[in-house]
Amino acid sequence: MKTNILRIVLAVLMLLGTVIPGYAQGGYGAPVDSSPCDTPPGEWIIVDILFLRPAGIAAMGVGLVGALIALPFAALSGSTDRICQRLIREPFEYTFKRPVGNLNYESCNPEDLVR
């Protein structure tokens, strides 16, 4: 019983390992329009809901722990805004503010890089 489940899980992972890199190329070399108004393919929505959103929630937890550890040092150097932006705001925006299926979301503003 356990070996059958393991075989199914491995087969699904192998299938995803061959399908997802094709989408990373923008649909096999086609230009990717990252406009949030466009309707993404259904496969991107499924990948987003099943894998990227849970990964975003995990990144929020890791970022929060990292921010709590780094905050005393950032307070001494005056860089708390950078810590809050990179470790708390960006994972939150990626997880909850990004349109579903939009895999090319950029949450980093050019003004934030100048600081």
Backbone as XML, in Angstrom:
<?xml version="1.0"?>
<chain id="A" units="angstrom">
  <residue number="1" name="MET">
    <atom name="N" x="0.829" y="-1.192" z="0.000"/>
    <atom name="CA" x="0.000" y="0.000" z="0.000"/>
    <atom name="C" x="0.869" y="1.250" z="0.000"/>
  </residue>
  <residue number="2" name="LYS">
    <atom name="N" x="1.869" y="1.271" z="0.882"/>
    <atom name="CA" x="2.738" y="2.438" z="0.962"/>
    <atom name="C" x="3.583" y="2.598" z="-0.297"/>
  </residue>
  <residue number="3" name="THR">
    <atom name="N" x="3.973" y="1.481" z="-0.891"/>
    <atom name="CA" x="4.794" y="1.571" z="-2.101"/>
    <atom name="C" x="3.983" y="2.105" z="-3.273"/>
  </residue>
  <residue number="4" name="ASN">
    <atom name="N" x="2.684" y="1.782" z="-3.330"/>
    <atom name="CA" x="1.840" y="2.326" z="-4.394"/>
    <atom name="C" x="1.674" y="3.828" z="-4.247"/>
  </residue>
  <residue number="5" name="ILE">
    <atom name="N" x="1.463" y="4.289" z="-3.036"/>
    <atom name="CA" x="1.345" y="5.727" z="-2.791"/>
    <atom name="C" x="2.654" y="6.420" z="-3.131"/>
  </residue>
  <residue number="6" name="LEU">
    <atom name="N" x="3.759" y="5.831" z="-2.743"/>
    <atom name="CA" x="5.067" y="6.404" z="-3.049"/>
    <atom name="C" x="5.297" y="6.473" z="-4.555"/>
  </residue>
  <residue number="7" name="ARG">
    <atom name="N" x="4.898" y="5.447" z="-5.273"/>
    <atom name="CA" x="5.040" y="5.445" z="-6.735"/>
    <atom name="C" x="4.196" y="6.533" z="-7.381"/>
  </residue>
  <residue number="8" name="ILE">
    <atom name="N" x="2.988" y="6.716" z="-6.885"/>
    <atom name="CA" x="2.107" y="7.760" z="-7.433"/>
    <atom name="C" x="2.690" y="9.133" z="-7.164"/>
  </residue>
  <residue number="9" name="VAL">
    <atom name="N" x="3.158" y="9.371" z="-5.950"/>
    <atom name="CA" x="3.749" y="10.667" z="-5.600"/>
    <atom name="C" x="4.985" y="10.930" z="-6.451"/>
  </residue>
  <residue number="10" name="LEU">
    <atom name="N" x="5.830" y="9.935" z="-6.617"/>
    <atom name="CA" x="7.022" y="10.108" z="-7.442"/>
    <atom name="C" x="6.670" y="10.364" z="-8.906"/>
  </residue>
  <residue number="11" name="ALA">
    <atom name="N" x="5.648" y="9.690" z="-9.410"/>
    <atom name="CA" x="5.223" y="9.910" z="-10.795"/>
    <atom name="C" x="4.694" y="11.328" z="-10.989"/>
  </residue>
  <residue number="12" name="VAL">
    <atom name="N" x="3.915" y="11.822" z="-10.032"/>
    <atom name="CA" x="3.390" y="13.188" z="-10.123"/>
    <atom name="C" x="4.532" y="14.193" z="-10.048"/>
  </residue>
  <residue number="13" name="LEU">
    <atom name="N" x="5.485" y="13.978" z="-9.154"/>
    <atom name="CA" x="6.626" y="14.892" z="-9.047"/>
    <atom name="C" x="7.469" y="14.886" z="-10.317"/>
  </residue>
  <residue number="14" name="MET">
    <atom name="N" x="7.648" y="13.726" z="-10.902"/>
    <atom name="CA" x="8.406" y="13.650" z="-12.155"/>
    <atom name="C" x="7.653" y="14.371" z="-13.274"/>
  </residue>
  <residue number="15" name="LEU">
    <atom name="N" x="6.347" y="14.213" z="-13.314"/>
    <atom name="CA" x="5.545" y="14.895" z="-14.322"/>
    <atom name="C" x="5.624" y="16.403" z="-14.145"/>
  </residue>
  <residue number="16" name="LEU">
    <atom name="N" x="5.495" y="16.877" z="-12.911"/>
    <atom name="CA" x="5.597" y="18.306" z="-12.650"/>
    <atom name="C" x="6.986" y="18.821" z="-12.980"/>
  </residue>
  <residue number="17" name="GLY">
    <atom name="N" x="8.000" y="18.007" z="-12.741"/>
    <atom name="CA" x="9.367" y="18.413" z="-13.050"/>
    <atom name="C" x="9.615" y="18.590" z="-14.530"/>
  </residue>
  <residue number="18" name="THR">
    <atom name="N" x="8.808" y="17.944" z="-15.358"/>
    <atom name="CA" x="8.978" y="18.095" z="-16.799"/>
    <atom name="C" x="8.038" y="19.137" z="-17.386"/>
  </residue>
  <residue number="19" name="VAL">
    <atom name="N" x="6.923" y="19.414" z="-16.739"/>
    <atom name="CA" x="5.944" y="20.352" z="-17.273"/>
    <atom name="C" x="6.232" y="21.784" z="-16.833"/>
  </residue>
  <residue number="20" name="ILE">
    <atom name="N" x="6.519" y="21.996" z="-15.568"/>
    <atom name="CA" x="6.681" y="23.346" z="-15.029"/>
    <atom name="C" x="7.839" y="24.103" z="-15.670"/>
  </residue>
  <residue number="21" name="PRO">
    <atom name="N" x="9.006" y="23.510" z="-15.951"/>
    <atom name="CA" x="10.062" y="24.292" z="-16.614"/>
    <atom name="C" x="9.641" y="24.843" z="-17.970"/>
  </residue>
  <residue number="22" name="GLY">
    <atom name="N" x="8.743" y="24.197" z="-18.643"/>
    <atom name="CA" x="8.239" y="24.727" z="-19.904"/>
    <atom name="C" x="7.487" y="26.023" z="-19.707"/>
  </residue>
  <residue number="23" name="TYR">
    <atom name="N" x="6.762" y="26.131" z="-18.630"/>
    <atom name="CA" x="6.052" y="27.364" z="-18.336"/>
    <atom name="C" x="7.004" y="28.455" z="-17.857"/>
  </residue>
  <residue number="24" name="ALA">
    <atom name="N" x="8.121" y="28.086" z="-17.320"/>
    <atom name="CA" x="9.110" y="29.071" z="-16.898"/>
    <atom name="C" x="9.685" y="29.808" z="-18.100"/>
  </residue>
  <residue number="25" name="GLN">
    <atom name="N" x="9.642" y="29.190" z="-19.270"/>
    <atom name="CA" x="10.129" y="29.817" z="-20.484"/>
    <atom name="C" x="9.068" y="30.705" z="-21.124"/>
  </residue>
  <residue number="26" name="GLY">
    <atom name="N" x="7.940" y="30.870" z="-20.489"/>
    <atom name="CA" x="6.905" y="31.729" z="-21.041"/>
    <atom name="C" x="6.082" y="31.038" z="-22.112"/>
  </residue>
  <residue number="27" name="GLY">
    <atom name="N" x="5.770" y="29.793" z="-21.923"/>
    <atom name="CA" x="4.959" y="29.056" z="-22.882"/>
    <atom name="C" x="5.775" y="28.638" z="-24.084"/>
  </residue>
  <residue number="28" name="TYR">
    <atom name="N" x="6.917" y="28.030" z="-23.832"/>
    <atom name="CA" x="7.798" y="27.511" z="-24.865"/>
    <atom name="C" x="8.309" y="28.608" z="-25.791"/>
  </residue>
  <residue number="29" name="GLY">
    <atom name="N" x="8.832" y="29.655" z="-25.217"/>
    <atom name="CA" x="9.497" y="30.697" z="-25.979"/>
    <atom name="C" x="8.604" y="31.861" z="-26.360"/>
  </residue>
  <residue number="30" name="ALA">
    <atom name="N" x="7.323" y="31.777" z="-26.089"/>
    <atom name="CA" x="6.438" y="32.892" z="-26.412"/>
    <atom name="C" x="6.666" y="34.019" z="-25.410"/>
  </residue>
  <residue number="31" name="PRO">
    <atom name="N" x="6.561" y="35.263" z="-25.846"/>
    <atom name="CA" x="6.741" y="36.366" z="-24.901"/>
    <atom name="C" x="5.651" y="36.355" z="-23.851"/>
  </residue>
  <residue number="32" name="VAL">
    <atom name="N" x="6.036" y="36.661" z="-22.635"/>
    <atom name="CA" x="5.108" y="36.650" z="-21.517"/>
    <atom name="C" x="4.658" y="38.064" z="-21.242"/>
  </residue>
  <residue number="33" name="ASP">
    <atom name="N" x="3.356" y="38.281" z="-21.266"/>
    <atom name="CA" x="2.800" y="39.580" z="-20.923"/>
    <atom name="C" x="2.388" y="39.519" z="-19.475"/>
  </residue>
  <residue number="34" name="SER">
    <atom name="N" x="3.040" y="40.296" z="-18.633"/>
    <atom name="CA" x="2.798" y="40.222" z="-17.197"/>
    <atom name="C" x="1.751" y="41.222" z="-16.747"/>
  </residue>
  <residue number="35" name="SER">
    <atom name="N" x="0.896" y="41.670" z="-17.652"/>
    <atom name="CA" x="-0.156" y="42.595" z="-17.294"/>
    <atom name="C" x="-1.166" y="41.893" z="-16.395"/>
  </residue>
  <residue number="36" name="PRO">
    <atom name="N" x="-1.499" y="42.497" z="-15.234"/>
    <atom name="CA" x="-2.443" y="41.838" z="-14.329"/>
    <atom name="C" x="-3.851" y="41.767" z="-14.905"/>
  </residue>
  <residue number="37" name="CYS">
    <atom name="N" x="-4.132" y="42.498" z="-15.991"/>
    <atom name="CA" x="-5.466" y="42.472" z="-16.581"/>
    <atom name="C" x="-5.676" y="41.250" z="-17.460"/>
  </residue>
  <residue number="38" name="ASP">
    <atom name="N" x="-4.581" y="40.618" z="-17.921"/>
    <atom name="CA" x="-4.712" y="39.445" z="-18.779"/>
    <atom name="C" x="-5.157" y="38.235" z="-17.972"/>
  </residue>
  <residue number="39" name="THR">
    <atom name="N" x="-5.863" y="37.348" z="-18.635"/>
    <atom name="CA" x="-6.299" y="36.124" z="-18.003"/>
    <atom name="C" x="-5.211" y="35.071" z="-18.178"/>
  </residue>
  <residue number="40" name="PRO">
    <atom name="N" x="-4.646" y="34.564" z="-17.076"/>
    <atom name="CA" x="-3.593" y="33.544" z="-17.193"/>
    <atom name="C" x="-4.187" y="32.189" z="-17.560"/>
  </residue>
  <residue number="41" name="PRO">
    <atom name="N" x="-3.351" y="31.306" z="-18.110"/>
    <atom name="CA" x="-3.829" y="29.942" z="-18.387"/>
    <atom name="C" x="-4.227" y="29.231" z="-17.098"/>
  </residue>
  <residue number="42" name="GLY">
    <atom name="N" x="-5.112" y="28.279" z="-17.237"/>
    <atom name="CA" x="-5.599" y="27.535" z="-16.077"/>
    <atom name="C" x="-4.497" y="26.795" z="-15.342"/>
  </residue>
  <residue number="43" name="GLU">
    <atom name="N" x="-3.479" y="26.324" z="-16.084"/>
    <atom name="CA" x="-2.372" y="25.606" z="-15.441"/>
    <atom name="C" x="-1.605" y="26.513" z="-14.491"/>
  </residue>
  <residue number="44" name="TRP">
    <atom name="N" x="-1.446" y="27.779" z="-14.881"/>
    <atom name="CA" x="-0.723" y="28.713" z="-14.007"/>
    <atom name="C" x="-1.513" y="28.978" z="-12.734"/>
  </residue>
  <residue number="45" name="ILE">
    <atom name="N" x="-2.833" y="29.044" z="-12.869"/>
    <atom name="CA" x="-3.674" y="29.270" z="-11.687"/>
    <atom name="C" x="-3.559" y="28.085" z="-10.734"/>
  </residue>
  <residue number="46" name="ILE">
    <atom name="N" x="-3.570" y="26.873" z="-11.275"/>
    <atom name="CA" x="-3.457" y="25.676" z="-10.431"/>
    <atom name="C" x="-2.103" y="25.640" z="-9.731"/>
  </residue>
  <residue number="47" name="VAL">
    <atom name="N" x="-1.025" y="25.903" z="-10.482"/>
    <atom name="CA" x="0.313" y="25.916" z="-9.879"/>
    <atom name="C" x="0.398" y="27.002" z="-8.806"/>
  </residue>
  <residue number="48" name="ASP">
    <atom name="N" x="-0.209" y="28.142" z="-9.092"/>
    <atom name="CA" x="-0.194" y="29.244" z="-8.128"/>
    <atom name="C" x="-0.917" y="28.862" z="-6.841"/>
  </residue>
  <residue number="49" name="ILE">
    <atom name="N" x="-2.108" y="28.318" z="-6.967"/>
    <atom name="CA" x="-2.910" y="27.989" z="-5.775"/>
    <atom name="C" x="-2.309" y="26.819" z="-4.993"/>
  </residue>
  <residue number="50" name="LEU">
    <atom name="N" x="-1.830" y="25.794" z="-5.693"/>
    <atom name="CA" x="-1.345" y="24.597" z="-4.998"/>
    <atom name="C" x="0.066" y="24.728" z="-4.449"/>
  </residue>
  <residue number="51" name="PHE">
    <atom name="N" x="0.935" y="25.501" z="-5.117"/>
    <atom name="CA" x="2.338" y="25.521" z="-4.726"/>
    <atom name="C" x="2.832" y="26.904" z="-4.295"/>
  </residue>
  <residue number="52" name="LEU">
    <atom name="N" x="2.538" y="27.941" z="-5.078"/>
    <atom name="CA" x="3.131" y="29.245" z="-4.805"/>
    <atom name="C" x="2.497" y="29.960" z="-3.612"/>
  </residue>
  <residue number="53" name="ARG">
    <atom name="N" x="1.194" y="29.859" z="-3.463"/>
    <atom name="CA" x="0.545" y="30.511" z="-2.302"/>
    <atom name="C" x="0.976" y="29.857" z="-0.981"/>
  </residue>
  <residue number="54" name="PRO">
    <atom name="N" x="0.975" y="28.523" z="-0.884"/>
    <atom name="CA" x="1.501" y="27.931" z="0.359"/>
    <atom name="C" x="2.973" y="28.262" z="0.587"/>
  </residue>
  <residue number="55" name="ALA">
    <atom name="N" x="3.765" y="28.334" z="-0.491"/>
    <atom name="CA" x="5.166" y="28.727" z="-0.335"/>
    <atom name="C" x="5.266" y="30.174" z="0.132"/>
  </residue>
  <residue number="56" name="GLY">
    <atom name="N" x="4.355" y="31.026" z="-0.318"/>
    <atom name="CA" x="4.321" y="32.411" z="0.141"/>
    <atom name="C" x="3.970" y="32.511" z="1.615"/>
  </residue>
  <residue number="57" name="ILE">
    <atom name="N" x="3.053" y="31.672" z="2.077"/>
    <atom name="CA" x="2.703" y="31.662" z="3.499"/>
    <atom name="C" x="3.892" y="31.200" z="4.326"/>
  </residue>
  <residue number="58" name="ALA">
    <atom name="N" x="4.600" y="30.180" z="3.843"/>
    <atom name="CA" x="5.808" y="29.721" z="4.545"/>
    <atom name="C" x="6.873" y="30.818" z="4.546"/>
  </residue>
  <residue number="59" name="ALA">
    <atom name="N" x="7.021" y="31.534" z="3.426"/>
    <atom name="CA" x="7.995" y="32.624" z="3.351"/>
    <atom name="C" x="7.630" y="33.747" z="4.311"/>
  </residue>
  <residue number="60" name="MET">
    <atom name="N" x="6.345" y="33.967" z="4.511"/>
    <atom name="CA" x="5.931" y="34.979" z="5.495"/>
    <atom name="C" x="6.358" y="34.578" z="6.898"/>
  </residue>
  <residue number="61" name="GLY">
    <atom name="N" x="6.198" y="33.317" z="7.242"/>
    <atom name="CA" x="6.623" y="32.851" z="8.566"/>
    <atom name="C" x="8.127" y="32.942" z="8.755"/>
  </residue>
  <residue number="62" name="VAL">
    <atom name="N" x="8.877" y="32.500" z="7.747"/>
    <atom name="CA" x="10.338" y="32.569" z="7.822"/>
    <atom name="C" x="10.791" y="34.020" z="7.867"/>
  </residue>
  <residue number="63" name="GLY">
    <atom name="N" x="10.155" y="34.881" z="7.066"/>
    <atom name="CA" x="10.500" y="36.303" z="7.063"/>
    <atom name="C" x="10.203" y="36.968" z="8.383"/>
  </residue>
  <residue number="64" name="LEU">
    <atom name="N" x="9.100" y="36.596" z="9.015"/>
    <atom name="CA" x="8.757" y="37.173" z="10.306"/>
    <atom name="C" x="9.775" y="36.771" z="11.371"/>
  </residue>
  <residue number="65" name="VAL">
    <atom name="N" x="10.162" y="35.505" z="11.387"/>
    <atom name="CA" x="11.179" y="35.047" z="12.338"/>
    <atom name="C" x="12.512" y="35.749" z="12.059"/>
  </residue>
  <residue number="66" name="GLY">
    <atom name="N" x="12.871" y="35.850" z="10.784"/>
    <atom name="CA" x="14.109" y="36.540" z="10.424"/>
    <atom name="C" x="14.073" y="38.005" z="10.802"/>
  </residue>
  <residue number="67" name="ALA">
    <atom name="N" x="12.913" y="38.642" z="10.624"/>
    <atom name="CA" x="12.785" y="40.051" z="10.997"/>
    <atom name="C" x="12.917" y="40.235" z="12.506"/>
  </residue>
  <residue number="68" name="LEU">
    <atom name="N" x="12.333" y="39.326" z="13.271"/>
    <atom name="CA" x="12.452" y="39.434" z="14.728"/>
    <atom name="C" x="13.902" y="39.276" z="15.182"/>
  </residue>
  <residue number="69" name="ILE">
    <atom name="N" x="14.635" y="38.415" z="14.501"/>
    <atom name="CA" x="16.046" y="38.226" z="14.847"/>
    <atom name="C" x="16.875" y="39.428" z="14.405"/>
  </residue>
  <residue number="70" name="ALA">
    <atom name="N" x="16.579" y="39.955" z="13.204"/>
    <atom name="CA" x="17.386" y="41.044" z="12.647"/>
    <atom name="C" x="16.993" y="42.418" z="13.163"/>
  </residue>
  <residue number="71" name="LEU">
    <atom name="N" x="15.819" y="42.562" z="13.749"/>
    <atom name="CA" x="15.326" y="43.875" z="14.146"/>
    <atom name="C" x="16.233" y="44.615" z="15.135"/>
  </residue>
  <residue number="72" name="PRO">
    <atom name="N" x="16.772" y="43.980" z="16.163"/>
    <atom name="CA" x="17.666" y="44.734" z="17.054"/>
    <atom name="C" x="18.903" y="45.284" z="16.333"/>
  </residue>
  <residue number="73" name="PHE">
    <atom name="N" x="19.463" y="44.508" z="15.429"/>
    <atom name="CA" x="20.631" y="44.961" z="14.680"/>
    <atom name="C" x="20.246" y="46.051" z="13.688"/>
  </residue>
  <residue number="74" name="ALA">
    <atom name="N" x="19.074" y="45.905" z="13.077"/>
    <atom name="CA" x="18.612" y="46.912" z="12.123"/>
    <atom name="C" x="18.285" y="48.222" z="12.831"/>
  </residue>
  <residue number="75" name="ALA">
    <atom name="N" x="17.766" y="48.133" z="14.065"/>
    <atom name="CA" x="17.464" y="49.351" z="14.815"/>
    <atom name="C" x="18.747" y="50.119" z="15.124"/>
  </residue>
  <residue number="76" name="LEU">
    <atom name="N" x="19.820" y="49.415" z="15.429"/>
    <atom name="CA" x="21.086" y="50.078" z="15.712"/>
    <atom name="C" x="21.677" y="50.737" z="14.472"/>
  </residue>
  <residue number="77" name="SER">
    <atom name="N" x="21.459" y="50.146" z="13.316"/>
    <atom name="CA" x="22.018" y="50.699" z="12.083"/>
    <atom name="C" x="21.037" y="51.598" z="11.332"/>
  </residue>
  <residue number="78" name="GLY">
    <atom name="N" x="19.811" y="51.711" z="11.815"/>
    <atom name="CA" x="18.824" y="52.574" z="11.173"/>
    <atom name="C" x="18.247" y="51.997" z="9.893"/>
  </residue>
  <residue number="79" name="SER">
    <atom name="N" x="18.217" y="50.699" z="9.770"/>
    <atom name="CA" x="17.708" y="50.081" z="8.543"/>
    <atom name="C" x="16.479" y="49.200" z="8.788"/>
  </residue>
  <residue number="80" name="THR">
    <atom name="N" x="15.645" y="49.592" z="9.734"/>
    <atom name="CA" x="14.446" y="48.802" z="10.033"/>
    <atom name="C" x="13.464" y="48.808" z="8.870"/>
  </residue>
  <residue number="81" name="ASP">
    <atom name="N" x="13.417" y="49.927" z="8.122"/>
    <atom name="CA" x="12.491" y="49.973" z="6.989"/>
    <atom name="C" x="12.869" y="48.948" z="5.920"/>
  </residue>
  <residue number="82" name="ARG">
    <atom name="N" x="14.147" y="48.727" z="5.718"/>
    <atom name="CA" x="14.612" y="47.724" z="4.743"/>
    <atom name="C" x="14.228" y="46.322" z="5.203"/>
  </residue>
  <residue number="83" name="ILE">
    <atom name="N" x="14.391" y="46.049" z="6.495"/>
    <atom name="CA" x="14.032" y="44.737" z="7.047"/>
    <atom name="C" x="12.534" y="44.493" z="6.894"/>
  </residue>
  <residue number="84" name="CYS">
    <atom name="N" x="11.742" y="45.491" z="7.241"/>
    <atom name="CA" x="10.284" y="45.342" z="7.140"/>
    <atom name="C" x="9.847" y="45.146" z="5.692"/>
  </residue>
  <residue number="85" name="GLN">
    <atom name="N" x="10.461" y="45.880" z="4.771"/>
    <atom name="CA" x="10.088" y="45.764" z="3.359"/>
    <atom name="C" x="10.416" y="44.387" z="2.812"/>
  </residue>
  <residue number="86" name="ARG">
    <atom name="N" x="11.659" y="43.951" z="2.978"/>
    <atom name="CA" x="12.119" y="42.703" z="2.346"/>
    <atom name="C" x="11.596" y="41.444" z="3.040"/>
  </residue>
  <residue number="87" name="LEU">
    <atom name="N" x="11.492" y="41.460" z="4.348"/>
    <atom name="CA" x="11.154" y="40.232" z="5.073"/>
    <atom name="C" x="9.685" y="40.115" z="5.465"/>
  </residue>
  <residue number="88" name="ILE">
    <atom name="N" x="8.960" y="41.238" z="5.472"/>
    <atom name="CA" x="7.559" y="41.171" z="5.890"/>
    <atom name="C" x="6.616" y="41.597" z="4.771"/>
  </residue>
  <residue number="89" name="ARG">
    <atom name="N" x="6.800" y="42.819" z="4.238"/>
    <atom name="CA" x="5.860" y="43.334" z="3.239"/>
    <atom name="C" x="5.885" y="42.550" z="1.930"/>
  </residue>
  <residue number="90" name="GLU">
    <atom name="N" x="7.064" y="42.279" z="1.381"/>
    <atom name="CA" x="7.132" y="41.605" z="0.079"/>
    <atom name="C" x="6.537" y="40.198" z="0.087"/>
  </residue>
  <residue number="91" name="PRO">
    <atom name="N" x="6.828" y="39.348" z="1.086"/>
    <atom name="CA" x="6.142" y="38.043" z="1.098"/>
    <atom name="C" x="4.625" y="38.167" z="1.278"/>
  </residue>
  <residue number="92" name="PHE">
    <atom name="N" x="4.191" y="39.161" z="2.069"/>
    <atom name="CA" x="2.753" y="39.372" z="2.247"/>
    <atom name="C" x="2.108" y="39.790" z="0.935"/>
  </residue>
  <residue number="93" name="GLU">
    <atom name="N" x="2.716" y="40.750" z="0.233"/>
    <atom name="CA" x="2.160" y="41.211" z="-1.039"/>
    <atom name="C" x="2.171" y="40.091" z="-2.078"/>
  </residue>
  <residue number="94" name="TYR">
    <atom name="N" x="3.228" y="39.304" z="-2.104"/>
    <atom name="CA" x="3.308" y="38.202" z="-3.063"/>
    <atom name="C" x="2.220" y="37.170" z="-2.802"/>
  </residue>
  <residue number="95" name="THR">
    <atom name="N" x="1.931" y="36.922" z="-1.530"/>
    <atom name="CA" x="0.953" y="35.896" z="-1.180"/>
    <atom name="C" x="-0.483" y="36.381" z="-1.298"/>
  </residue>
  <residue number="96" name="PHE">
    <atom name="N" x="-0.767" y="37.598" z="-0.853"/>
    <atom name="CA" x="-2.161" y="38.022" z="-0.743"/>
    <atom name="C" x="-2.578" y="39.128" z="-1.706"/>
  </residue>
  <residue number="97" name="LYS">
    <atom name="N" x="-1.662" y="39.919" z="-2.241"/>
    <atom name="CA" x="-2.052" y="41.014" z="-3.123"/>
    <atom name="C" x="-1.828" y="40.706" z="-4.596"/>
  </residue>
  <residue number="98" name="ARG">
    <atom name="N" x="-1.029" y="39.708" z="-4.908"/>
    <atom name="CA" x="-0.744" y="39.340" z="-6.292"/>
    <atom name="C" x="-1.972" y="38.680" z="-6.894"/>
  </residue>
  <residue number="99" name="PRO">
    <atom name="N" x="-2.352" y="39.075" z="-8.132"/>
    <atom name="CA" x="-3.493" y="38.419" z="-8.780"/>
    <atom name="C" x="-3.226" y="36.923" z="-8.978"/>
  </residue>
  <residue number="100" name="VAL">
    <atom name="N" x="-4.262" y="36.121" z="-8.812"/>
    <atom name="CA" x="-4.129" y="34.674" z="-8.933"/>
    <atom name="C" x="-3.696" y="34.321" z="-10.354"/>
  </residue>
  <residue number="101" name="GLY">
    <atom name="N" x="-2.641" y="33.521" z="-10.450"/>
    <atom name="CA" x="-2.131" y="33.089" z="-11.735"/>
    <atom name="C" x="-1.086" y="34.002" z="-12.343"/>
  </residue>
  <residue number="102" name="ASN">
    <atom name="N" x="-0.870" y="35.180" z="-11.779"/>
    <atom name="CA" x="0.140" y="36.106" z="-12.293"/>
    <atom name="C" x="1.484" y="35.710" z="-11.697"/>
  </residue>
  <residue number="103" name="LEU">
    <atom name="N" x="2.268" y="34.927" z="-12.438"/>
    <atom name="CA" x="3.528" y="34.402" z="-11.923"/>
    <atom name="C" x="4.674" y="35.390" z="-12.073"/>
  </residue>
  <residue number="104" name="ASN">
    <atom name="N" x="4.488" y="36.482" z="-12.800"/>
    <atom name="CA" x="5.552" y="37.446" z="-13.044"/>
    <atom name="C" x="5.386" y="38.707" z="-12.214"/>
  </residue>
  <residue number="105" name="TYR">
    <atom name="N" x="4.826" y="38.569" z="-11.036"/>
    <atom name="CA" x="4.556" y="39.718" z="-10.178"/>
    <atom name="C" x="5.849" y="40.304" z="-9.635"/>
  </residue>
  <residue number="106" name="GLU">
    <atom name="N" x="5.996" y="41.615" z="-9.752"/>
    <atom name="CA" x="7.155" y="42.320" z="-9.204"/>
    <atom name="C" x="6.663" y="43.237" z="-8.102"/>
  </residue>
  <residue number="107" name="SER">
    <atom name="N" x="7.067" y="42.965" z="-6.868"/>
    <atom name="CA" x="6.625" y="43.800" z="-5.754"/>
    <atom name="C" x="7.664" y="44.829" z="-5.358"/>
  </residue>
  <residue number="108" name="CYS">
    <atom name="N" x="8.847" y="44.776" z="-5.978"/>
    <atom name="CA" x="9.921" y="45.682" z="-5.624"/>
    <atom name="C" x="9.809" y="46.962" z="-6.434"/>
  </residue>
  <residue number="109" name="ASN">
    <atom name="N" x="9.637" y="48.080" z="-5.765"/>
    <atom name="CA" x="9.578" y="49.370" z="-6.432"/>
    <atom name="C" x="10.999" y="49.882" z="-6.650"/>
  </residue>
  <residue number="110" name="PRO">
    <atom name="N" x="11.276" y="50.535" z="-7.772"/>
    <atom name="CA" x="12.612" y="51.082" z="-8.005"/>
    <atom name="C" x="13.016" y="52.111" z="-6.949"/>
  </residue>
  <residue number="111" name="GLU">
    <atom name="N" x="12.039" y="52.814" z="-6.360"/>
    <atom name="CA" x="12.358" y="53.791" z="-5.328"/>
    <atom name="C" x="12.909" y="53.122" z="-4.072"/>
  </residue>
  <residue number="112" name="ASP">
    <atom name="N" x="12.488" y="51.877" z="-3.809"/>
    <atom name="CA" x="12.963" y="51.169" z="-2.627"/>
    <atom name="C" x="14.425" y="50.780" z="-2.755"/>
  </residue>
  <residue number="113" name="LEU">
    <atom name="N" x="14.906" y="50.588" z="-3.986"/>
    <atom name="CA" x="16.296" y="50.187" z="-4.196"/>
    <atom name="C" x="17.260" y="51.341" z="-3.984"/>
  </residue>
  <residue number="114" name="VAL">
    <atom name="N" x="16.773" y="52.583" z="-4.099"/>
    <atom name="CA" x="17.638" y="53.750" z="-3.984"/>
    <atom name="C" x="18.061" y="53.991" z="-2.552"/>
  </residue>
  <residue number="115" name="ARG">
    <atom name="N" x="17.227" y="53.610" z="-1.603"/>
    <atom name="CA" x="17.502" y="53.892" z="-0.183"/>
    <atom name="C" x="18.824" y="53.387" z="0.249"/>
  </residue>
</chain>
